[in-house]
């Protein structure tokens, strides 16, 4: 007797070594630190290739793709590699637009010249926000690099003023060698990927290209002026001289440091070597 055909909504799983799937879905947007301006959506979405060493699963009931075991997803110039990848998509649309993507275990995301790495990537495409977690979380691009020991959150809700938050011994290094450290860093970047400002909180430090370092409770760096303003328990060390005070200004371009007294009139101090 001939068996009846399975219903249209079902869960299908392929178990094999090195299985590969080619799926027409859209919505795998760039996640990079130095992201370029958004591109117009093509009428024909690029196909996404999905690979895994253990299995691929397509759950049509819940709108979900699962790839496990050396999982790999690629679309155009973007790709994600991880131990386990889950992609949720919109079941009502013909193109099955991805709404959320979760990758866990040795995650590497590459988009053009930009690379993000961590233990887990949770990306909500509907709100243009992703969270990268891990003890060695990093997002590296041609204009700079951000690292952290807990998490890096990228919020592109405002395309012209994108917010990047790094938590846990965070470090931002610009392409010209300037560095900013802090337990928490909040950076704002433009649509072209250029840095606008960085605010650093707790155990903060800045380092110029000439080796001058300054520590403080908190600091603010403005890229357009190359000026850093430091507040609270400030110490500036240029390898030979040390200055201490409540506030300071550092001009990265001119390599000029200025220590300031507190509003209460507390004196500044310095140890200067002739």
NORDA-V219689 format. One record per backbone hydrogen bond with DSSP energy under -0.5 kcal/mol. NH is the residue of the N-H (numbers start at 1). CO is the residue of the C=O. Records with the same first field share a line. If there is no record, write none. Layout:
NH=CO ; CO
//
This chain:
10=8
12=10 ; 58
14=56
15=13
16=14 ; 54
18=16
19=16 ; 52
21=50
23=21 ; 48
25=23
26=95
29=27
35=32 ; 33
45=43
48=23
49=47 ; 74
50=21
51=72
52=19
53=69
54=68
55=68
56=14
57=66
58=12
59=57 ; 64
60=10 ; 58
63=59
64=59
65=87
66=57
67=85
68=55
69=83
71=82
72=51
73=80
74=49
75=78
78=75
79=110
80=73
81=108
82=71
83=104 ; 105
84=104
85=67
86=102
87=65
88=100
89=63
90=97
91=89
96=93
98=26
99=88
100=88
101=123
102=86
103=121
104=84
105=119
107=118
108=81
109=116
110=79
111=114
112=77
114=111
115=140
116=109
117=138
118=107
119=133
120=133
121=103
122=131
123=101 ; 121
124=122 ; 129
125=99 ; 123
126=99
127=124
129=124
130=154
131=122
132=152
133=120 ; 131
134=150
137=134 ; 148
138=117
139=146
140=115
141=144
144=141
145=173
146=139
147=171
148=137
149=168
150=167
151=167
152=132
153=165
154=130
155=153 ; 163
156=128 ; 154
159=157
161=158
162=189
163=155
164=187
165=153
166=164 ; 185
167=151
168=183
170=182
171=147
172=180
173=145
174=178
175=143
177=174
179=207
180=172
181=205
182=170
183=201 ; 202
184=201
185=166
186=199
187=164
188=197
189=162
190=194
193=190
196=188
197=188
198=221
199=186
200=219
201=184
202=217
204=216
205=181
206=214
207=179
208=212
211=208
213=237
214=206
215=235
216=204
217=231 ; 232
218=231
219=200
220=229
221=198
222=227
223=196 ; 221
224=196
225=222
226=222
227=222
228=250
229=220
230=228 ; 248
231=218
232=246
234=245
235=215
236=243
237=213
238=241
242=271
243=236
244=269
245=234
246=260
247=260
248=230
249=258
250=228
251=256
252=226 ; 250
255=251
256=251
258=249
260=247
262=266
265=262
269=244
271=242
272=270
274=272
//
